[in-house]
């Protein structure tokens, strides 16, 4: 029903949000050309055909070229080769894996006030599933394998393995370099039942997959690209330089021909005399560390000219290491001159905040999407446990304050240290001037005081 002061407009004129004719633009004369002056912005060109908005200007025939990353300057194979060949880049990747592997996790309720009666049973089932997400590897090992594709390719892919009833029974990691991302005519990911991905095996199309069958979760997508932007791809030039630097240093030991110095023979020696003296000199010192440490007398007129040896490592190597560490948000203290403890601790805390936290967030988004969207447990979530301090003194201080303030029970603190429970340690307490007081006793005394008053 139209309002009394309303205006009826045909829906056909708003098809796809396009403009039907030139008159549609000239209606806005006051906006584009209010005075018809020669310096006005002029009318915008009207598209010749009605088209829907595209998310990005993808290449024509994008889906027909089935090779993954065919329109990118760097392919998946090159990224893997760079990450596996450059020492510092590989160490940075493995360090990030180690930092995440040591963390504990749990499945918990998003809101305890609305917790269902069967929540405990569902939490136990989900916890058991995520202990071995693929049915074989423990969660930490499974996650290390997934993080490899996140940090090197930014193309993490997971196949949802289901039983005959449609329930998810496994989450298998798929090599992200085999997955070709498909697009619809607007540049979006096609929704089921249309395929959204295509797996390429040995250079041939292997299988079409929908988003119900495959989870494709890049951590760093870009609006003008179909694939993610990994830390390794961000420093491709630096890694290339580092590889050539490593090759040069290796050739110094394997193919280099610059000796420590050169011994000039006395004037008048013939080539035969020089050769004989060289053979005698080698026979005495070659492989004999004892004689090499002793003083050797030479013929009259012989002179020794020492060569300056090229440095094995200089500031340029430290600069390359800094760039790699910065890309992975790691402190470069292992590759740079020693700093004081306070500076090193600050760098470590910054690395945890800037680099580790985003990766932990990515893992949480992945697991939550499976728990809440794929399996229907919208009231549950994945959570990382608190990061335990590595310094025993800091750990003792934190746990001691938690126990004294009643946040942890004594047995909870002992459990975090891997120790067994003790009698009477399951009830929280807090420390007063008169000594430790159980929270239950303090609550009873407070209630009794209220009744007396």
Buried (B, 14 or more C-beta within 10 A) or exposed (E): EEEEEEEEEEEEEEEEEBBEEEEEBEEEEEEEBEEEEEEEEEBEEBEEEEEEEEEEEBEEEBBEEBEBBEEBEEBBEBBBEBBEBBEBBBBBBBBBBEBBBEBEBEBBBBEEEEBEEEBEEBBEBBBEBBEBBBEEBEBBEBBBEBBBBBBBBBBBBBBBBBEEEEEBEBBBBBBBBBBBBBBBEEBEBBEEEEBBBBBBEEEEEBEBBBBBBBBBBBBBEEEEBBBBBBBBBBBBEBBBBBBEBBEEBEEEEEEEEEEEEEBEBBEEBEEEEEEEBEEEEEEEBEEEEEEEEEEEEEEEEEEEEEEEEEEEEEEEBEBBBBBBBBBBBBBBBEBBEEEEEEEEEEBBEEBBEEBBBEBBEBBBEBBBBBBBEBBEBEBBBBBBEEBBEEEEEEBEEBBEEBBBEBEBBBBBBBBBEEEEEEEEBEEBBBBEEEEEBBEEEBEEEEEEEEEEE
